[in-house]
Amino acid sequence: MAKLMPSLVAVALSTAIAGCSPAEQQEPKITINANPYPSTYQILPNSTTLLKNAIVLTGTGERIDDADVLIKDGKISAVGQQLSAEGAVVVDAKGKWITPGIIDVHSHLGVYPSPNAESHNDGNEMTSPVTAEVWAEHSVWPQDPGFNRAREGGITTLQILPGSANLIGGRGVTLKNVPATTMQAMKFPAAPYGLKMACGENPKSLYGSRNELPMTRMGNMAGYRTAFIQATEYKRAWDKYDAEYAAGKNPVAPKRDLMKDTLKGVLEGDILIHNHCYKAEEMAMMIDLGKEFGYHAGTFHHAVEAYKIADLLAENGNCAAMWPDWWGFKLEAYDMVLENVAMVDAVKNSCAVVHSDSGVTIQRLNQETAKIMNNANDNGFDLKAEHVIGWITANAAKSLGISDKTGSLEKGKNADVVVWNTNPFSVYAQAEQVFIDGAKVYDRQDPAYQAQSDFMLGQQ
């Protein structure tokens, strides 16, 4: 066989290299970790528990008298009458009421904790109108005594949001209300992130006072649109990179941008919008903003004028998280009616939610809901306890994207359960026992289940 000349050897080698499979030539694919601070939550020790002879509000619109709730392996195993289970801890709940655990979709516990001190005010990054890069979970102080007070009021799940100073204020995080020393140990596994946005007076007043954009409502809209235009281009660049990599090419990954990472997550449907917005016309514009950029406008918080556009909210699948009677403290909160929640709820396919936005009223969100029911019924509505419990359970879970896991007493759902001493919508109602994933986390009669934060213990 004739020898190859050196130049021919080089040609042969280059041909062989060119024939290698594309995967052998590619650099490792660059990916964005969507959850770099994962939940470390572990279900607390629990046992099979049978709660018997109670009045049960399932969260699905049903009331069952003389009913039993069976909890097994941290899940709701059955709800009905005359249930039994071998080896179960049996609790006679005759005369008591049982509901799903209460969910607050709008809380600032841990980021504006008590005691209220400047060093603890970590909820508003007021350095730019768009701070989508900040995450509330990085400010959460798990030792906030407010978590314990909320648990005593039946709160089992809550979303911690940044404040409303900015057009886009950052990510919220959904927590299980268990005693813990780290945020990750409270983080609700697989719950979607939320993105806090704000309409109206707050952002325009703050930045307008600095002679910065925005100083008007039209400036607000320009700010949202500019941010999502940038996010659209950023998503397009990453989509192009992913497609080229999948095709066997060796593309250069786009430069990472934390702010745009979050907005990209919104555009992809992975991050849910939670928008502080009072006025009807602004909520309508925010719905259209979502349509302009191809994302869903999510849940409107406070929503004082939601009753004016209840049909539009239902048509577009928007939840409205509202107060019973906070209004008039600024002009955009002026046009309120005490039947607001009931009027939104009255529309077919609606999603009415009651929220707190308060470290105090979160402790009695059941009685905040009772105010709405009673005011509405005094003005021609016919609301019943088995229905309105959904405003702080099932509908709240839907708003947070966790309704497949919690929010109702249905077989297979997480056993997040509250046993009340009486009708939860009574002024005399108290949560007597609270379970999260079937584990007892509060018992009004047993100090062993009355957690105190390390901070409070340090004051004794």
N, C-alpha and C positions, 0 to 999 in steps of 0.2 A: 504494500500500500504506500502510495507516494506521501511524503511529508507535506504538511500544510505550511505555507509561508506565514511568518508572524502576523502580517496584516490580515490574512485570511482567518487566523486564529481569533483575532479581535472581533472580526465580523461574526464568526460563529458564536463567540461568547455573548455578544450583544443580542444576537438572534435568540439564543437560549433564554437569556434574561427576559427578553420581550415576551417569550412564550410562557412565563410564569403566571399562575393564577392571580387575578387582581387582588384577592384577599391577602396574598403573601407580600404584596407591595404596600399595603395600606398602613398608615399610622393608626394607633388605637383610636377608636371613635370617642369624641368628646361629648359627654352628656351632662345635662343639668340635673343635679340631685334635687328632686321636688320636695324632699322631706329630710333635710340634714340634721334636724333635731327631733328624732323619732320618739314616739311614746314609749315609756318604760312601765306604763301602768300594769299592775298585777291585781287581779281580783283578790280581795281580802278573804280570809278564811270564812267559809260559809257551810251551811248544812241544809239538807232538805227541810223545808219549813211549810207547814200547812196553817194558813190563817183562816179561821172558820167563823161562820155566822154573821158576817158583816154586811153592810150596804156597800156595794161595789159600783164605782163609776169607772168604766173601762177605758175612757178616753176616745171611744169610737161612737159615742152617742147613746150608749146602752147603760141602763141602771139595772142591777140585779140585787134584789133583797134576799136576806138570809143566804148569802153566797160565800163560797170558799175560794181562796186563791192558793194554788200549789206552786211552790218555788223549788226547783230542782236543778242542780248543776249551774246555778247562777242565772237561769232562764225561767220565764213563766212556763210552767208545764201544763197547767189547766186552770180555767176559771169556770165555776159552776156551783151546783148545790150537792151537798152530801158527798163530797170528795173524801178519799182516803189515800194514804200512802204509808207503806210499811217503813218504820224507822224514822218517820218525820217528827220534827219538833212541832207539836201542835199548840197553836195560840188561839185561845177563845177570844174572838174579837166581836162578840155580841154587843150591839149598841154602838159599835165603832163604824167609821166610814173608811173605805180604802180607795185610793186613787193611784194612777201612775205618778212617778216622781215628777215634780214640777221643773220646768225648763225655762230659764231666763235667757232670751236671745240678745239682751243688751245690758251688759254689766261692765263696770270698770274696777271690780274688786281686784286687788293685787297690783294694779297699775296706778290707781288712786286709792291707796289703802288707808285704813285707820291704824294708828293715829295720823291725822292729816298734817303732814309736815312738808316743807319745801323739798327736802331730800327724798321724799317718797313720790313726788309729783312726776310720774314717768309716762303719762298717757298721751301727751300732745307734743309731737316734734314740730314746733312752730318755726321752722327755719326755711321752709319753701312751700309754695302752694301744693306741690305734688311730692309726697314722701312715701310713695308706694313701696320703697325699699325697706321701710322699717316694719318690724313685726312685734305686735303687742306681747307675744310670749317671751320676748327677751327682756321685758320689764316686769313680768309677773313675780310678785313676792308671795310665795305660798304660805308664809306665816301670818298673812293678813288675818286678824281675828274675824273679819267680815265673812270669810268662808264658813267658819263655824256657825256664826249667827244665821247665815243663809240656810245652812243645812238644818238647823233647828226649825226653820220655816218650811221644810219639805223640799228645798232646792237640791236636786240631784245632778243636774247638768246646767252649765252656763257658758255663754260665749263672752269672752273678754275682748273688748274692742278698744282701739285707740280713740282719742277724743275727736272732736269735730271742728278743729280750727282750720283744717286744710281742705282743699278740693278733694284730694285723695290722700287719706291720712295714714294708710298702712294696713297690714294684715291683722285680722282678729284670729283668736284661737278658741276652740271649744274644749272645755275641761269637764272631767268628772269631779264632783265636789266631795272628794275624799281627803282626809288628812294626809299631808305629804310634805316632804322637805325640798322637793324639786318640782319645777313646772312639768318636766317630762313625765313624772310619776302621776300627774293629774291629767295629762293630755289624752283626750278621747281618741282611742285608736281608730284610724281610718276616717275620721270626720274631715270633711272638706275644710280648707281654709276659707275665711271670709275676707273681703276687702272693704274697709270703711271708706265711704265717700260722704261728702256733705254739700248740700245746696244752700243757697240763700245768704242770710245775714252773717253767719260766722266767718266764712272765708273772706267775703268781700269787706267786712268791717276790719278784720285784723290786717289784711294786706293793704287795704285802702288807707288805713291810718298811717302806713309807712310809705304812702305814695308809690305803691307797687301794684302790679297786676296780680289778682283782680281787685278792682274797686267798685265794680258794678255786677249785676247779674249777667249781663252780656259778657263781661270779662270772665265770670265763672264758666260759662258755656265754652268760651274760647279756650280756656285752660284745660277743660276735660278733653275737648276735641284734639287739641295739640298733643296732649299726652297719648291719646289712643292712636293718633296718626303715627307717632313715633313707635308705639308698640306694634302696630300693624307691620311697619317696615322691619322691625326687629324680628317678629315672628316669620315674616317672609324669608329673611336671611337664614334663620335656623331651619326652616322647612327646606330651603334650597340645599343647605349643607347636608341635611339628613337624606334627601333624595339622591344627591350625588354620591354620598357615601354608600348608600344601598345599591347604587349602580356600579359599584366597584372602583369608583374614582377616589382620589386622595385629596379632598377639598380642605381648605383652610377654614377652621371654625370661626364664626363671628365672635367679636369681643364681648365678654360677659358684661351685663349691666343689671344690677340688682333691682332697680326700679322697673325696668322693662321686663325682667323675669316675671314679676308679679302680674303686670298687665297682660303679658303673654298668656299666663295661666288663666286669666279672666277670658281672653279671647278663645281659649281652647276649652272653656267650660269646666275647668278644674277648680276654679276659685269663685266663690259666690259673692255677689254684690250685696252689701248692707249699707243703705244710703239714708243718712240723716236729712230729712226733707219734710217740710211742714206744708207747703202750699200746693194746691191742686195743680195749677198750671206748671209748676216746676217738676212735679212728679210725672206729668204727661210728657214734658220735654226730656226727662231722663229715660223714659221708656223709649222715646224716639232716638235718643243718643245710643242706646243699646242696639237698636235696629240698624242705625247708621254703620256701626262697627261690628255687628254680628255677634253680640253677646246678650245675655238676658239681664234685665235691670234688677232682678232679685227682690229683696225685701226693703220696703220703705219704713224707716224708723221715725217715731213720733207722729208723723202723718196726721197732723191736726185737722187737715182738710180732706182726709181720705174719703169721707162720706160723700163729697161732691163728685168723685170719680170712681165710686165703688164698681160700677159696671166695667170701666176701663181696666181697673186692677184685676178683676176676675177674668176678663177676656184675655189678658196678657199673662195670667198665671203669677201675678205679683202678690206676695204676702204683704200685709201692713201690720207693723208692730206698734201698738199705741198705748198711751196712758189712759186711765179712766177720767181724770179731771184736771190735769195740768194744762193751763192755758193762760194767755194774757200777759205773760212775763216779758214779751217783746212783740212787735207788731206782726211778725209772720206767724206767731202763735195765737193770734187774737180771735180768728173766726172759727171758734170751737163750738161743738154741741156735745152734751154729755152722752148722747146716744151714738157717738161716732163709731165705736167698735161694733155695736149691734147693727148699725146701718150697713157697714161693710160686710158683716157676717150674713146679712139677710140676702145677699146676692148669690145666686147659684154659682158653684165652683169657686167661691171666695176662700181666702185664707186669712182670717182675723187672728191676731196674736196680741196678748197683753205683755208688756215688758216693764222693767223697773227703771233702768238708767239711774239707779240710786242704791247706795249701800244700806239705806234704811228700809225703803219699801220692798226691796228684794226679800226681806224677812217676813213679809205678809202678802206675797203676790196673790195668794188665794183670796184674801179679803179686798185687795185692789180690784180683782175680777168681780167680786160680789157687788161692789159699788156700781159697776157697769150694768150688771144684770138687774139690780133693783131699780136704778134710774130708768133703764129701758122699759122694764115692765110697768113702771108707773106712767109710762107714756105710750102704752098701746102694744108693746111687744109681749110675747109669751115665751120667755126663755126659761129653760129648766137647767138644773145643776148638771145633769148628765150630758147636756150639750156644751155649756160654757166651759166645763173643765178642759175641753179640747183646745181652748184658746191659750192655755198655759202648759199643754202637754203635746197632743198630737200635731196641732198646727205649728207649734214652736219647733217641734222636731223636723217637720217638713221644711220650715224656713232654714234650718241649719243643715239640711241634707242628710239627716240621720234617722229618718222615719222608718227605715227598714230595721233599725236596731232598738229604738226606744220610743217613748211617747204614748204608748198604749199597753193595756194589760191583755196581750194576745199571745197565744202559744208560740214559743220560739223567740219572743222578744227578750231583751235584757230585763232582768227582774229588778227594775227601778220602781220602788213601791213606797207609798206613804200610808201609814195607819193614823187616822185622825180620831180625836176623842168625840167628835160630833160632826155635823155637816160642815165640810171645809169652807163653805161660804157663810158661815155664822160668824158674828163678831167674837164669839167665845171659842172659836176653833183653835186647837193646838195640835201640832204634829206630835204624836206620841212615840212612834217608831218610824225610822227611815232605813230603807234597804237600797243598796246600789249593787247591781249584779248579784243579788241574792244575799249579800253580806250586810249584816246590821251595822250601820255607821252612826246611828243616833237612837238613844232611848231616853225619853224624858224622866223615867223612873230609875235609871241605872247609871251612876256616874262613870262606870267603866266605858260607856258609849257616849260620853260627853267630852269630846276632844277639846283640848286647849292648845293654842299655838305656843311654840317655844318662846315667842316674844312676851306673851302674857304670863307664862310661867316665870319668866325672868323678872317680872315686876312684883312678884309676891314675896 
